[in-house]
Amino acid sequence: MDGKDSMEIKKIVTDYFHNLKDYDEYKVTMMEERVFPNLKKLNLKFADFVKLFCSKAEERCDEKSENIFLVNVGSSGSHWLAAMINELEGINTIGEVYFPTKLKDRVENLSIPDRQFLVNAVHLGHLPNFNSSNAISKIINTGHFSGRMLKFIRESDPNSKCIILIRDPMDIVISRTFRKDEHKQLIAPNSTRDEYLWKNINMVKNWYKNNLKQSFDFEVRYEDLIQDPESSLTSLCTFLNINFELPQIREIIHQYDKDSNPKNTKLFTGSQKKITIAQRQTIEEELSDLRKILGYI
């Protein structure tokens, strides 16, 4: 970054974090949960912490530290996978961290180095247990990006890697519609179950329609993670150039086994609402073409 542009992007990043509610009210609670412990641990005021991770963002750009986007539509095991990878040295997960439209619009015409600084600064601002070591580590973002936002990310951070996490669309829709009532109350509290079902069918179809046009650096399938987690994890670690020992991978898999109350993850293991014959038929018919494209039928 050079001169005037450098000052401008730092002002934008500082404004974003100091006025987060104006950009993304939904993330305020996440920031408070993550940043306040960092402030206490580092004995810093918030303004000084922003300056600190901005300086580390510059270092990440210089060192070409990798931001890894584990792109998925949701209900695909992203938190589970990221939590397992997070157990390894040199990589940290920040969950779903987004770039609000207001923020994107302010930087879209800036240079690539400036936008790359922005991506790194936003990631570091959401990094749990911030310290000098993990500030330059690989960072995993599990956001549900698609379309123009995904294009913006790839253009802004040439060092990033984008991985697509795929799951059978039918299982995604069933999971979202009939298992996660808490999520329904958040995004569609007044919808009937059938209305919510259609909302999820259309969302999944549109997400895949947008993202199947994109190119990705690596592909992971949820079903492979379930059937052969060892091979899936070792392949992913090899691709990401993460050092690992096979016994370590096996221990992580054991700790995060889906039938053993896995820790630190949103992997759903509860019961589901009953699906009617008509609802199942609707799902099968509406998702048939997409499931063929993805190789599930």
N, C-alpha and C positions, 0 to 999 in steps of 0.2 A: 504494500500500500504506500502511496506517495502523497505528501503534502496535504493540500486542501481536501482531496477525496478521503484521505485517512481520517482527518478531523471530522468530516461529515458522517462517515459510517459509525464512528465511535459515539458521536452525539445521538445518532438514531438508536444504537444499541442501548446506550444509557437511558434514553427516554423510554424505550420499550420496557426495561426492567423496573424503572422507577414509576411507570404508569401502566403496569401490566393489565390492570382492570379495564383500561380503555381499549386494549388490544384483544384480550382473551380472558374474560372474566372467569370462565370455567377453570382456567389453569392457576388462578390465584391461590387456591387451597393447596395444590400440588407444590407451588413455589414455597409457600409458608412451611409446609411439612419438610421440605428438603433444605431450603436455604437457612432457616432459623437455627437448626442444629449446626450447620457449617459456620455460621456467624459466632455461635457460642464457642465452638471448638477452636476457631482461629482467633477469637477475641477481636473481631472486627466489626465496625459499623457497616450497614448495608452499602453505603456509597463507596467505602473502601474495598468491600468485597467485589463490587462491580468492576472497579479499576483492576483488581487482582486478576479476575478471570478474563478480563479483556486483554491484559498483558499475556496471559497464558494462551488465549486464542491466537494471538500473533505468533507465539512459539509453535503452536500446533500447525499453523500454516507453513512456517519456515521448515519444520520437521516433517511435513507432509503426513501428519498423523491422520489415520483413517476414520471417517465416519461411515458406519455401516447401517444401511436402511433395510430393515427386515420388513419388506412391504407385504401387507396382507389385508384382507377384507374384514377381519375380525372373526372371532370364534374359530380360529384356525390353529391355536396352540402357540401363538407368538410369545406370550408372556412365559409360558412353560419352557419353550426352547431358549429364550433369552436368559432366563434364570439359570438354566443349566450351563450355558456358555459363560455366564457371569462368574461362575465358580473358578474359572481358569485365570491364570496370571496374564496381565497385559490387556484386559478387555473389561469394559464396564457397560452396564445397560442403564438407560435413562427412561425406559418405558415409552409411552406415546407422547412425543413432543412435536408440536406443530408450528408452522410459520403463518400466523394470521394474515388474512388478505390485506389488512391495513399496513402491516409490516412489509409484506411482499411488494405492495405497490410503491412504498417509499424507496425501495432499494433496487427495483427491477431494472432501472436504467444506469445503475452504477457499474463499475468495472467488475470483472470476475474476481480479482483478488479481494475487493471490498465485500462482495457477496459471500465469498468463501470465509472471510473473517466473521461475517454475520452468522453463518451456519455454526461455526465453531464456538462463538461466544454464546449463542442461544443454547447449544448443547451443554457447555460448561456451567451455565447458569442453572441448569436443571440437574446437574450431576450430584448424586448423593455422595456423602463422605469425601468431599473435595479435598485433595492434597496435591502436592507437586508431582507425585508419581502418576496417579490416575488421571491427572489433567492432560497428560500427553499420551494416554493409552488409546487403544481403539475404543470407540463408543458406538453402542447399538441403539438405534431408534426404531421402535416397533410401530410407528404411526401407520394409519390406513391411507397412505397417499395414493393418488391416481391422477391421470390426465395432466393438466397444465402445471399443477403443483409439483408433481413428480419431475416434469420436464425442467421446471425452475430449479429444483434441487440438484439435478444432474448437471445442469449448465453452470450452476453457482459453485459447486464443489467438485472439480475434476478428479480429486483424489478419492472421492467416495466410492463405495461399492454398494450396489443395489441388488438385493436378494429377494426373489418372490417366494412366498410361502403359500402353497396351494393346498386346498382341502376340497373334497367332494362338495360341490355347491348345495346338494340336497341335505347333507349333514350340517352344513353351516346354517341353512335356513331353519332346520328343525331345532338346532341348538339355540339360536337367537330367539325363535318364536315361542318355544315350549319349555325352555329350561331357565332362562334368565329374566325372571319377573322384575328384578331390581333394575335392569337395564330398560325394560319396557316402561317402568314408572318414570324413568329419567327422560326418555325421548318421545314416548307416545302414551302418556298416562290415560288419555280418554278414548283410545282406540279399542275396538272390539278385538277379540283374538283373530278373527278372519281378516279384519282390516290391517292388523299388525303383520299377519302372515304375508299379505300382498305387498306391504311396504318392504319387508325383508326380501321377498322374491325379486322385486324390481331393483332394490339396492344391490343385491349380489350380481344380478345380470348386468347392470350398468357398470359396476366396478370391474368385472372381468372384461366387458366389452372395451372399456378404456385401456385397461392394462395389458391386454393381450396384444395391443398394437405397439407396446413398449418393448425395448430390449433390456434384458436383465443379465447380471454377471453370473448368477448362480440360481439354481432352483432347488427348493426343498419341498417335499410333500409330507403333510401331516401323517398320512397313512404309513409312510416309510418310517417315520419317527416312532410310531406305535409298534410296527411289526419288527423293525430291526434298528433300535435306537443307537446301538454301538456303531454300526456302519454309517448311519446318517450323521452322527456327531463327528466321527473321525473324518469323514469326507468334508464336512463343513469347516472343521478346524484346519484341515490341510489347505483348503481353498483360501481361508483367511490368514494363513501363515501364523497360526497360533501354536505355540509349543505345548505338547501334552504327552502324557504317558498313558498307555492303555489301561493299567489298573486304576488310574485316576478317573478316566472316562467311565469305567464300570462302576466305580463308587458313586459318581455323580448320578448316573442312571438309576442306581439303587435308591439314592436319597430322594430323587424326584419321580419315582415310579407313580404313575397315575392312580394306582389302587392302594397306595400307602400314604395317603394324606400329604401330598407333596408340599414342601415348604416354599414360602416366598413366591407364589405364583397364583394366577387367577384361573388355573385349569379347573374346569367345572367337573365335579364328581358326584353331584346329587341326582335326584330323580327328576323326571320330566313330566309335564302335563300330558294327558292322553290325547293322541292325535286321531281324529276321526278318519274314516275311510275316504270321505270326500276331500278332506284337507290333504291327505297323503297323495291322492290322485292329482290334485291341483299342483302340488309340488313337483311330482314326477313329470307331468305334462309340460309345465312351464319351463322346467330346467333340462329337459331332455336334450335339446340341441347343444346347450353349453356343456353338459356332462359328456356328450360325444366328442366335442372339440378337445376337452381336457383328458379324454381317455378313460373315463369312468364307466362308460357303457359302450 
